[in-house]
Amino acid sequence: MMQPYKEIPADELDESIMLTKLLNNRIRLQLIYLLEQHEYNVTELSKILDIEQTNLSHQLSLLKTHQIISQRREGKLMYYRIDDPHIIETMTALLQHAKHVAHGKTCDGKI
């Protein structure tokens, strides 16, 4: 007899798929990693990541649309920060897994 199971609600599944698509980008992953550590404005981020502000603004807009980051104005500058602590947990797990794979280890540290 088949065990009862619970499906992921469609809206949560769709948003999860969108999140994985958002994370499938080097610039956005670096942005999340940087903004986890500190709040930055566009000029600072552009210099750190060595990318044009137009491209950076587009990437920030995508992250903001999906409530990953938020912004605040200080004078003429807009500062960005992580808006959802869940993304930090997600990034930590993702980076830990990537480190294990990159170094040929299992989760328990064995090769």
C-alpha positions as CSV (number, residue, x, y, z in Angstrom):
1,M,0.0,0.0,0.0
2,M,1.3,3.4,-0.9
3,Q,2.2,5.8,1.9
4,P,0.3,9.1,2.1
5,Y,2.3,12.0,0.8
6,K,2.1,15.7,0.8
7,E,2.8,17.8,-2.3
8,I,4.4,21.2,-2.4
9,P,1.7,23.8,-3.0
10,A,1.9,25.1,-6.6
11,D,2.6,28.8,-5.6
12,E,5.5,27.7,-3.4
13,L,6.8,25.4,-6.0
14,D,6.7,28.1,-8.7
15,E,8.5,30.6,-6.4
16,S,11.1,28.0,-5.5
17,I,11.7,27.4,-9.2
18,M,12.1,31.1,-9.8
19,L,14.5,31.4,-6.8
20,T,16.7,28.6,-8.3
21,K,16.7,30.5,-11.6
22,L,17.7,33.7,-9.8
23,L,20.6,31.9,-8.0
24,N,21.8,30.5,-11.4
25,N,23.9,33.6,-12.0
26,R,27.4,34.5,-10.8
27,I,26.7,38.2,-10.3
28,R,23.5,37.6,-8.3
29,L,25.2,35.0,-6.1
30,Q,28.1,37.4,-5.4
31,L,25.6,40.2,-4.7
32,I,23.8,38.1,-2.1
33,Y,27.1,37.0,-0.6
34,L,28.3,40.6,-0.3
35,L,25.0,42.0,0.9
36,E,24.9,39.3,3.6
37,Q,28.1,40.9,5.0
38,H,27.4,44.6,4.6
39,E,25.0,47.2,3.2
40,Y,26.4,48.8,-0.1
41,N,25.3,51.4,-2.6
42,V,25.4,50.8,-6.4
43,T,28.7,52.6,-6.9
44,E,30.4,50.5,-4.2
45,L,29.0,47.2,-5.6
46,S,29.9,48.2,-9.2
47,K,33.6,48.7,-8.1
48,I,33.7,45.5,-6.0
49,L,32.2,43.3,-8.7
50,D,33.9,45.3,-11.6
51,I,30.6,45.5,-13.6
52,E,28.8,48.4,-15.2
53,Q,26.1,50.1,-13.1
54,T,23.5,49.4,-15.8
55,N,24.0,45.6,-15.5
56,L,24.2,45.8,-11.8
57,S,21.0,47.8,-11.5
58,H,19.2,45.1,-13.5
59,Q,20.5,42.3,-11.3
60,L,19.5,44.3,-8.1
61,S,16.1,44.9,-9.5
62,L,15.5,41.1,-10.1
63,L,16.6,40.4,-6.5
64,K,14.4,43.1,-5.1
65,T,11.4,41.9,-7.1
66,H,11.6,38.5,-5.4
67,Q,12.1,40.1,-1.9
68,I,15.6,38.9,-1.5
69,I,17.0,42.4,-1.0
70,S,15.6,45.8,0.0
71,Q,16.9,49.3,-0.5
72,R,17.0,52.5,1.5
73,R,17.8,56.0,0.4
74,E,20.5,58.1,2.1
75,G,20.7,61.5,0.3
76,K,21.2,60.8,-3.4
77,L,22.5,57.3,-2.8
78,M,20.5,54.0,-2.6
79,Y,21.8,51.4,-0.3
80,Y,21.0,47.7,-0.6
81,R,20.8,44.9,2.0
82,I,19.4,41.4,2.5
83,D,15.7,41.6,3.1
84,D,15.0,37.9,4.0
85,P,17.2,35.9,6.4
86,H,16.0,32.7,4.6
87,I,18.2,33.5,1.7
88,I,21.3,33.5,4.0
89,E,20.4,30.0,5.2
90,T,19.9,28.9,1.5
91,M,23.2,30.4,0.5
92,T,25.0,28.8,3.4
93,A,23.6,25.4,2.5
94,L,24.4,25.9,-1.2
95,L,28.0,27.0,-0.5
96,Q,28.6,24.1,1.9
97,H,27.3,21.6,-0.6
98,A,29.4,23.2,-3.4
99,K,32.5,23.1,-1.2
100,H,31.9,19.3,-0.5
101,V,31.4,18.6,-4.2
102,A,34.4,20.8,-5.2
103,H,36.7,18.9,-2.8
104,G,35.3,15.4,-3.4
105,K,33.8,14.9,0.0
106,T,30.5,13.7,1.3
107,C,28.5,15.6,3.9
108,D,30.2,13.6,6.7
109,G,33.6,14.7,5.5
110,K,34.6,11.3,4.0
111,I,36.0,10.9,0.5
